[in-house]
Amino acid sequence: MSALQAFVLGAVQGLGEFLPISSSGHLIVVPWLLGWPVQSLAFDVALHLGTLAAVLYAFLPDWLRLAASGIRCLLRARPFAEADARQLWLLALACVPGAAAGLLLDDWAETTFRAPLLVAATMAVMGGVLLVADGRAGSGRGGDVALAHAMLIGCAQALAIVPGVSRSGATISTALLLGYGRGESARFSFLLATPITAGAALVKLPKLFASDAPGAVWIGMAAAALFGFLSIRLLLGYVRTKDYRPFAYYRFAFSAVVAAVFAARALLR
């Protein structure tokens, strides 16, 4: 893998992980479109570590506050006494469906699900879901996320095991459908991304040391971290005054391009 390929795929991962457009779908389709070889598992792990660094850096004050509250309440034997402590446990519970899906369907995610036409289909379907959900966005509930709502958002996150669904797209859409505001939906989605991304990266960490192209790995990781942080800031700022419709339209266009290229290549065989 060249340095340019590593940088492009790292940028794709960083942008797609936090914008509701599916990083996994892009990491399958972009090399397919450009005729690049499929990247190694070690490289995928590096990209996840890059986006993990981005979300940790972006929300470090939040996680320190949540962790301090959780520890303080545990020491008092009142684990749910504070709002921050309650949110910490809600985030932990909401990660369970995604972790279970990752463990059960990981082999499929790396083989059966890696099909451009499947990505095109899921990109289009979830684009429609995002469009409908955006139309139901609330003005913001404030306060705690309800337990039932947190679990529903966590179940939506589990669907992201299928490329093209998008972890952020599924969780943001679900939060919007439940009546949360655009900004708070994105914020909860990003906080929920931290433990699940950390888990996915740590489970596959041994693969990282099997890399035979360490230079490309570091370039991809750095690009994923940089563009991941920028995409978080971009989306949080964007949704303060605007809606998610452009991301839904992008998903439709992306799906159409994949379908058209697939059909053209089939005709030329």
Secondary structure as UniProt FT lines:
FT   HELIX           3..18
FT   TURN            19..21
FT   HELIX           23..34
FT   HELIX           41..58
FT   HELIX           60..75
FT   TURN            76..77
FT   TURN            79..80
FT   HELIX           83..94
FT   HELIX           96..110
FT   TURN            111..113
FT   HELIX           116..135
FT   HELIX           147..158
FT   HELIX           159..161
FT   TURN            163..164
FT   HELIX           167..177
FT   TURN            178..179
FT   HELIX           182..203
FT   HELIX           205..208
FT   TURN            209..210
FT   HELIX           214..238
FT   TURN            239..241
FT   HELIX           245..268
//
